[in-house]
Amino acid sequence: MEIVIIYRISDHSNPEKIKPEYASKENCLKTLVREFGNDNLHVVCDNVSESTYNMVQKYSPNIDLTNNGNTGTFLYSWKKAYELTKDKPEDTIIYLVEDDYIHCEGAKEILTEAFRDLKAPYATLYDHPDKYQDREDPRYQKGHGQIDIDDINGIRKPLNVYIKGEETVVYASKSCHWKLTNSTTMTFATTVKHLREDYDEMINIHTGKVLPMGSTTFNFLASKGKGLISSIPAFSGHAEERWLPYFKNWKKEAEL
């Protein structure tokens, strides 16, 4: 199955979010290209410096320079995906990716399995740690810094184990388990079929919003019978110390 990737990058980021030192903009892009190649990689550079633009050119010749801001860049990417795939088969995969994700070895095959084996409408490789935490538990900690722990092998593990978790359904593709999840960030994949079916409604949801509407988006899609599945374990990680997924050595994955 063909995968078309729309990658959006900006020099701006939330200063409250603490990033691991190994998760630079370039390292994140490098892991994506390492796993997926760049034949179908299209990069949207929004409000970037000359140095960032020059860095991106090392990884893809397909670059759009924009000035749209956060939600505007998502909308631009959604529209670009539609235009690029007008003549593509319905099972073509579209992967929309933000600039702060580390991709693991084998990520391409795992993402393909979500659609080839499980016929998922929407999928993410990010197994979000918040699905395994209980905000009502007195041990729960807020904040943007690292709370969970890395063991002696550098593997991220939960500081606290909670009995409460997300109610879900679990599936198995050829190589890993997946679960039905209620939301993720705005790094996710779908197919041309669902892009076409949901195109106008997704634009309506996001138009005029300051930030992309993550949970609203996936709640709406679920109301249409289009669930979101995430791989267990993660094959990509949001490169923020607070929310790196469990049971992977993310430094090792970033530096392969």
ABEGO torsion letter per residue (X at the ends): XBBBBBBBBBABBBAABBBBAABBAAAAAAAAAAAAEAAABBBBBBGBBAAAAAAAAAABABBBBBBAEAAAAAAAAAAAAAAAAAABBAABBBBBBBAABBBBBGAAAAAAAAAAAAGBABBBABBBAAAABBAABAABBBEABBABBBBAAGBBBBABBBABBBBBBBBBBAABBBBBBABBBABBBBBAAAAAAAAAAAAAAABGBABBBAAAAAAAAAAAGBBBBBBOBBABBBBBAAABBBGBBAAAAAAX
